[in-house]
Amino acid sequence: MPRTREFETGEALDAAMRLFWCKGYAATTLRDLLDGMGIGYGSLYNTFGDKRALFLASLDRFRELRTAWIDEVLEDSGLGGIQEVFRRTVESLVSFEPRRGCLLANTAVELAPYDAEVAERISRYVRHTEAVFERALIRAQSAGEIPADRDPRALARFLVNALHGLRVLARSGTDRAVLEDAARVTLDALL
């Protein structure tokens, strides 16, 4: 008779996600994962596959848990929603010590140059966020909150770039005041 799984898959995946987020892919060992997830080799391989497959699942989980809120904030909003995204991003980035930055941004720097599948996954996440920002910018233009002659797609790309820049700065330990200044200047550039 097969053994029943003795762990909760979502909790184990969350533990793996946190480890990758804190340490990066290369520095997270299989032993770190097994200890952090509280499972054995067989459970890891039977449930998640190998370390790389677990990492890819962790990226998806991170997107779901840590960045999907951006869609909700920007849904049916304009400039106010964009401002809220940057406010909440800075708040989230300074809430961890040591600073973690963002698993997606960290991965873009660590792995995307060497791993086409990871690069495509990160690119897909970025394109999605860009599209959500673009729709919010179009609404902001319609409401007269930002100039109508500005290219919403270019502005959306600018916002995504700034958002990832904040995440990288936070990872390096940049203090809150600097992150807030960078966010404020980004938002002022829309006007």
C-alpha atoms as one frame of an Amber mdcrd trajectory, in Angstrom:
protein
   0.000   0.000   0.000   1.471   3.415  -0.955   2.399   5.792   1.846   0.242
   8.860   2.232   1.835  12.257   1.912   2.711  13.557   5.370   3.054  17.240
   4.515   0.965  20.028   3.061   2.160  20.758  -0.470   1.347  24.487  -0.362
   3.218  25.002   2.901   6.247  23.115   1.590   6.232  25.173  -1.611   5.963
  28.385   0.404   8.987  27.308   2.469  10.979  26.610  -0.702   9.911  29.954
  -2.154  11.153  31.785   0.954  14.504  29.982   0.801  15.036  30.813  -2.868
  13.921  34.384  -2.179  16.420  34.830   0.653  19.390  32.907  -0.742  18.938
  32.754  -4.504  18.850  29.650  -6.651  22.540  28.753  -6.688  23.130  29.291
  -2.962  20.085  27.257  -1.908  21.237  23.686  -1.459  19.126  20.584  -1.651
  19.772  20.108   2.084  18.483  23.664   2.738  15.318  22.810   0.843  14.708
  19.486   2.545  15.299  20.964   6.004  13.300  24.112   5.300  10.392  22.241
   3.757  10.467  19.515   6.398  10.404  16.716   3.824  12.675  13.962   2.532
  14.277  13.409  -0.869  11.524  11.083  -2.046   8.777  13.550  -1.170  10.562
  16.391  -2.923  11.137  14.436  -6.115   7.728  12.727  -6.130   5.822  15.941
  -5.492   7.868  18.680  -7.140  10.459  17.004  -9.349  14.036  18.209  -9.105
  15.433  21.431  -7.615  14.918  23.354 -10.854  11.280  22.281 -11.188  10.718
  23.270  -7.560  12.323  26.629  -8.283  10.060  27.255 -11.276   7.025  26.358
  -9.142   8.357  28.761  -6.496   8.542  31.568  -9.049   4.914  30.965  -9.992
   3.933  30.837  -6.323   5.763  34.111  -5.662   3.934  35.772  -8.539   0.645
  34.488  -7.159   1.254  35.468  -3.520   3.502  38.512  -3.697   2.712  40.413
  -6.907  -0.806  39.477  -8.047  -2.171  42.199  -5.755  -0.947  44.730  -8.317
  -3.663  43.511 -10.702  -6.312  44.110  -8.033  -5.043  47.583  -7.125  -4.887
  48.699 -10.754  -8.180  47.135 -11.826 -10.500  49.976 -12.842  -8.141  52.607
 -11.400  -5.930  55.315 -12.820  -3.234  57.449 -11.254  -4.377  56.718  -7.692
  -3.914  52.991  -8.254  -0.454  53.495  -9.715   0.530  55.614  -6.722  -0.811
  52.907  -4.393   1.271  50.228  -6.150   4.447  52.195  -5.520   3.499  53.025
  -1.931   2.735  49.400  -1.103   5.836  48.179  -2.918   8.138  50.370  -0.818
   6.270  49.313   2.330   6.678  45.643   1.463  10.337  45.974   0.508  11.336
  47.520   3.832   9.332  45.032   5.899  11.998  42.301   5.670  15.362  42.238
   7.397  17.667  41.320   5.947  16.284  42.824   2.790  15.074  40.277   0.256
  14.125  42.465  -2.680  11.846  40.525  -5.016  12.295  36.895  -6.050  11.376
  37.792  -9.634  13.850  40.681  -9.869  16.529  38.678  -8.044  16.024  35.802
 -10.480  16.161  38.109 -13.493  19.623  39.185 -12.362  20.871  35.769 -11.200
  19.524  33.316 -13.778  17.793  34.932 -16.744  21.035  35.617 -18.645  21.881
  31.886 -18.552  18.523  30.109 -18.587  16.132  30.717 -21.480  13.146  29.149
 -19.724  13.613  31.293 -16.642  14.144  34.364 -18.832  10.885  33.664 -20.683
   8.981  33.171 -17.432  10.284  36.452 -15.994   9.586  38.192 -19.298   6.000
  36.894 -19.242   5.498  38.260 -15.720   6.965  41.613 -16.762   4.763  41.841
 -19.878   1.704  41.126 -17.754   2.560  43.884 -15.271   3.304  46.237 -18.149
  -0.135  45.562 -19.664  -1.873  46.193 -16.328   0.003  49.484 -15.908  -0.811
  50.473 -19.494  -4.544  50.008 -18.923  -4.348  52.089 -15.727  -2.435  54.799
 -17.583  -5.063  54.921 -20.329  -7.743  55.357 -17.650  -5.630  58.087 -16.025
  -5.376  59.874 -19.366  -9.136  59.603 -19.930  -9.707  61.117 -16.477  -7.286
  63.981 -17.200  -4.878  62.829 -14.460  -1.883  62.641 -16.805  -1.260  64.360
 -20.158  -3.121  62.803 -23.073  -0.127  63.151 -25.411   2.032  60.684 -23.435
   2.506  57.162 -24.817   0.861  54.817 -22.274   2.873  51.781 -23.417   6.185
  53.620 -23.017   5.063  54.944 -19.627   4.041  51.431 -18.560   7.501  50.145
 -19.469   9.030  53.022 -17.521   6.928  52.100 -14.459   7.867  48.422 -14.647
  11.522  49.381 -14.937  11.218  51.679 -11.927   9.395  49.017  -9.913  12.147
  46.480 -10.562  14.786  49.103  -9.835  13.225  49.704  -6.418  13.305  45.971
  -5.755  16.994  45.710  -6.634  17.833  48.765  -4.507  15.950  47.279  -1.571
  17.847  44.008  -1.900  21.092  45.934  -1.452  19.799  47.415   1.825  18.941
  50.901   0.572  17.038  52.770   3.255  13.373  53.640   3.124  13.865  57.368
   2.463  15.858  56.649  -0.709  13.256  54.152  -1.926  10.466  56.660  -1.235
  12.379  59.392  -3.098  12.862  57.122  -6.105   9.162  56.191  -6.099   8.096
  59.852  -5.796  10.288  60.974  -8.689   8.974  58.079 -10.799   5.385  59.117
 -10.147   6.160  62.819 -10.709   7.538  61.919 -14.163   4.038  60.819 -15.209
   2.634  64.316 -14.809
